[in-house]
Amino acid sequence: MNSHLTHAAEFAAEAAPGAQVLGTITASGVALIIGTLLLLGLRGSDTIRINTKQSVGVTSIIFGIVALAAGGAWADIANGIHSIPSGALEGDASGRFGDPGPAAVSIVLALLTFGPKWKRMIIPAFLGIATAVAATRSGGYGTILTDLIRSTILRLAGAE
């Protein structure tokens, strides 16, 4: 029986190198899947447990990164969510506090996502999505990290 399993594994490996197990999944499909996971986790589910600040923050950051990569309406959703908290943090050169820079905004959004003790998990979810957008725009290590996460997730899904 062991030889049958070996032959089946060899056949699968030779028949379709690089083929997708579940079929075609695009970046939009990955955004849909992660967004649905986040929504179910926030609403409460018997099987999907995304109910801690850390798990909500990480899932929402990943969703934001993938949503930007998917483009279209997905990117519009992430950018729209980002505009709310970042509008309060971003200044301009003529403002009283000056312009903190996109990297500072990204760091502050991450601190607000993971720092406070949130009673409602929807708040760190929105802040996590905003963090993903801000980190992608910030340049430097923030952009490198978000590009690495994006390419890894999309490659695993066969979408890149």
C-alpha positions as CSV (number, residue, x, y, z in Angstrom):
1,M,0.0,0.0,0.0
2,N,2.9,2.3,0.7
3,S,4.1,2.0,-2.9
4,H,0.6,3.1,-4.2
5,L,0.9,6.3,-2.2
6,T,4.4,6.9,-3.5
7,H,3.3,6.4,-7.1
8,A,0.3,8.7,-6.6
9,A,2.6,11.4,-5.1
10,E,5.1,11.0,-7.9
11,F,2.3,11.2,-10.5
12,A,0.9,14.3,-9.0
13,A,4.3,16.0,-8.8
14,E,5.1,15.1,-12.5
15,A,1.7,15.7,-14.0
16,A,1.3,19.3,-13.0
17,P,4.5,21.1,-11.7
18,G,3.4,24.4,-10.3
19,A,-0.3,23.6,-10.7
20,Q,-2.8,24.9,-8.2
21,V,-4.5,22.5,-5.9
22,L,-7.8,24.3,-5.7
23,G,-7.9,25.9,-9.1
24,T,-7.4,29.5,-10.1
25,I,-7.3,32.1,-7.3
26,T,-6.6,35.7,-8.2
27,A,-5.5,38.5,-6.0
28,S,-9.1,39.6,-5.8
29,G,-10.0,36.1,-4.7
30,V,-7.4,36.1,-2.0
31,A,-8.7,39.5,-0.8
32,L,-12.3,38.1,-0.8
33,I,-11.2,35.0,1.2
34,I,-9.2,37.0,3.8
35,G,-11.9,39.6,4.1
36,T,-14.5,36.9,4.7
37,L,-12.3,35.3,7.3
38,L,-11.9,38.7,9.0
39,L,-15.6,39.4,8.9
40,L,-16.5,36.0,10.2
41,G,-13.9,36.3,13.0
42,L,-15.2,39.7,14.0
43,R,-18.8,38.6,14.0
44,G,-18.2,35.4,15.9
45,S,-18.0,32.0,14.5
46,D,-18.0,28.5,15.9
47,T,-15.0,27.5,13.9
48,I,-13.1,30.7,12.9
49,R,-11.4,32.3,15.9
50,I,-10.1,35.8,15.2
51,N,-11.1,37.3,18.5
52,T,-7.9,38.8,20.0
53,K,-6.4,42.1,19.3
54,Q,-3.3,40.5,17.9
55,S,-5.1,38.1,15.5
56,V,-7.5,40.8,14.4
57,G,-4.6,43.2,13.8
58,V,-2.5,40.8,11.8
59,T,-5.4,39.5,9.8
60,S,-6.6,43.1,8.9
61,I,-3.0,44.1,8.0
62,I,-2.8,41.1,5.7
63,F,-6.2,41.9,4.2
64,G,-5.1,45.5,3.6
65,I,-1.9,44.5,1.8
66,V,-3.8,42.0,-0.4
67,A,-6.6,44.4,-1.1
68,L,-4.1,46.9,-2.4
69,A,-2.5,44.3,-4.6
70,A,-5.9,43.2,-5.9
71,G,-6.7,46.8,-7.0
72,G,-10.1,48.0,-8.1
73,A,-12.8,48.1,-5.5
74,W,-10.6,46.2,-3.1
75,A,-8.0,49.0,-3.1
76,D,-10.7,51.6,-2.9
77,I,-12.0,49.9,0.3
78,A,-8.6,49.8,1.9
79,N,-7.7,53.4,0.8
80,G,-11.1,54.6,2.1
81,I,-10.6,53.0,5.5
82,H,-7.0,54.4,5.6
83,S,-8.2,57.9,4.9
84,I,-10.2,58.2,8.2
85,P,-7.5,57.7,10.9
86,S,-4.7,58.9,8.7
87,G,-6.5,62.2,8.0
88,A,-6.3,63.0,11.7
89,L,-2.6,62.1,11.9
90,E,-1.3,63.5,8.7
91,G,-0.6,67.2,8.6
92,D,0.9,69.6,6.1
93,A,3.9,71.8,6.3
94,S,1.7,74.8,7.2
95,G,-0.1,73.0,10.0
96,R,0.6,73.5,13.6
97,F,2.4,70.2,14.2
98,G,3.9,70.0,10.7
99,D,4.0,67.0,8.5
100,P,5.0,63.8,10.5
101,G,5.8,61.9,7.4
102,P,4.2,58.7,6.1
103,A,6.5,56.4,8.1
104,A,5.5,58.1,11.3
105,V,1.8,57.8,10.5
106,S,2.4,54.1,9.7
107,I,4.1,53.5,13.1
108,V,1.4,55.4,15.0
109,L,-1.4,53.4,13.3
110,A,0.4,50.1,14.2
111,L,0.8,51.3,17.8
112,L,-2.9,52.2,17.9
113,T,-3.8,48.8,16.4
114,F,-1.9,46.7,18.9
115,G,-1.4,49.0,21.9
116,P,-4.7,49.9,23.5
117,K,-7.0,47.5,25.2
118,W,-9.9,47.5,22.7
119,K,-13.3,46.4,23.8
120,R,-14.7,46.3,20.3
121,M,-12.4,44.4,17.8
122,I,-13.8,46.3,14.8
123,I,-11.5,49.3,15.8
124,P,-8.2,47.4,15.6
125,A,-9.5,45.8,12.4
126,F,-10.0,49.2,10.7
127,L,-6.7,50.5,12.2
128,G,-4.9,47.4,10.9
129,I,-6.1,48.0,7.4
130,A,-5.1,51.6,7.6
131,T,-1.7,50.5,8.9
132,A,-1.2,48.3,5.8
133,V,-2.0,51.1,3.4
134,A,0.3,53.5,5.4
135,A,3.1,51.0,5.5
136,T,2.8,50.4,1.8
137,R,3.0,54.1,1.1
138,S,5.8,54.9,3.6
139,G,8.8,53.6,1.7
140,G,11.8,52.0,3.3
141,Y,11.3,48.9,5.5
142,G,7.5,49.4,5.7
143,T,7.2,49.0,1.9
144,I,9.7,46.2,1.8
145,L,7.8,44.2,4.5
146,T,4.4,44.7,2.9
147,D,5.8,43.7,-0.5
148,L,7.3,40.6,1.0
149,I,4.0,39.7,2.7
150,R,2.0,40.4,-0.5
151,S,4.3,38.4,-2.8
152,T,4.4,35.4,-0.3
153,I,0.6,35.2,0.2
154,L,-0.2,35.6,-3.5
155,R,2.5,33.1,-4.5
156,L,1.1,30.6,-2.0
157,A,-2.3,31.1,-3.5
158,G,-1.0,30.8,-7.0
159,A,-2.2,34.3,-7.8
160,E,1.2,35.8,-8.7
